[in-house]
Amino acid sequence: MKCASTLCGYRVNVKNVQMNKLKRVNKTRIKLNGKPYKGYLVGDLPPTFAYISREEIDEFGDEQDVPGIKSWFNYKGLTYIG
C-alpha cells in the first residue's frame, strides 16, 4: 500500500493541504470558510443568476452595469449563492 504523500507518483506536501470548513446555519443557509451562502431550489433561483453582467437604465436615464452572480455551487440538492 502506498503512502498518501506519494500517491500516483506525485509528491504532496501534506502539511500545506487545508480542508474547507462547512457550517450549516439553518435549513437553507451555510457558511463555507466563513463566507455565508444561501441555498435555492432550481426553480427559485434569483433572476441575476442567469447572466454575468447587464446594462440597466436608472431613474435618471443613465446606464448602469449591474453585476450578476459569480460564486455558486451545488450541494445536497440546493444551489448555494454567495
N, C-alpha and C positions, 0 to 999 in steps of 0.2 A: 504494500500500500504506500502510495506517495504522500509526502507531506504537502499541505496546502500552499506552502511558500514556493514549491517547485512544480505546481500543477501545470500540466501541458507544456512543460519545458520553459515556462516563463518564471522569472524570479519576482516575487511580490513582497514588498515591504509591509508586513502585517501591522507594524506599529502605526503607519500613517493611514490605514483604512478606517473610515468613520461610518457608522451606521446612522441612518435617518431616524429621528425621533418623531413618532406619530402619537398624538394625544387626542382622544375623542372628547370634545367639549359637550356636545349633545347629539341628538339623532342625526342631524344633517350638517353639523359643523365639526371641523377637526383643526388641529394645529400640526403643521409639518415643519419641524426645526424652528418652532416659534412663530411661524407665519400663519395667520388664520386663512382658512379656506371654507367656502360654503358649498354644500352639495346640492345638486339639482338632478331631477329626473330628466330623461332625454326630451320629453315633451314640454318641460317647464323651463328650458334654458332661456336666459335673457336675450333680447334682440341684438345686443352688442357682441354676442358670441359668434355671429356669422361673418364678421369682417375684421380686417386688421386695422384700418382707419378709413374714415369717410369725411367728406366736407358737409357742413351743415350751416344754414343761414340763421343767425341770431335775430333778436327783436330789432336791432339797429340796421339790419340789412348787410352786415359784414359776414364774410365766410369764416368759419372756424373748422379746424381739423380735429375731429372727435376720435380719440383712440379706441380701438376695440380691445378684446381680451387677449392677453399674451401668455399668461401662465394658467394651465389647467391640466388635470389628469383624471383618469377613471380609476375608481376603487370601490369594490363591492357593490356594483350596480348603480352608482351615482357618479356624476361628473362634477368634480370639485374645481371651483374657480377661485383664484386668489387675487 
